[in-house]
Amino acid sequence: MALVADFRSALQQLPRDWAEARLVVHFDDERRAREAAAYLTSLAPGRYGDTLRFSISRGAGSSPDLAARALRRVDAARLGGTLELVGASEAAPALPLKRPKLVEAWDREVATLPPDWSDVYAEIDFTSTDYLERAALLMAPTNPARFDDRPGFRFRCARRFGYGAAQMMVRRCLERLDEEDIRGEVTILHALSDTSPWSTQGPVWHVGGRNV
């Protein structure tokens, strides 16, 4: 099982964050190399005289398990050969996920509304439950309400009159969250346009079996 043993040894030499590795197998003559290439077809090897070259990777391409199975077939055919690691590349470091500021997300959501929008029912989802207590205090003027088990609140915004915080008040509350690096996503769930009061302070939505 010489090639498989060499292969396992080569894997131990790879850096911790390796992405791709290049390997070479040397045989005693070209005939053995040609026969071995038939067993290594799944690895798409390149042959140069009595030498075969192939690559393995952690992503797309030939995996280490696939290579080990192919090399076992070569060992079973008793073609001999020695394997060595000739190069490796490391995975690029993952870029941190950059979330937009909450107030920026709010501005983008509002920008999608029709010019005559009057009432909004919105939601803010936080990335951690650790934010809930402080966020509730900072968003108090919007009368935030929990709606389900997710870490977040829902609130209303009224552009001219009626139920809900004023648009600028909502924006200021979100700025306060941004100032304390409280992270999440803002989404406008429902919106109405050009509403007028009629024996009431404004429209009421019926969502999830309750009035909001």
PyMOL commands that set and color helices and strands:
alter all, ss='L'
color gray80, all
select helices_A, chain A and resi 2-13+30-39+41-43+64-76+102-111+129-138+140-142+167-179
alter helices_A, ss='H'
color red, helices_A
select strands_A, chain A and resi 18-26+46-48+51-57+82-90+117-126+152-158+184-193+206-207+210-211
alter strands_A, ss='S'
color yellow, strands_A
deselect
rebuild
show_as cartoon
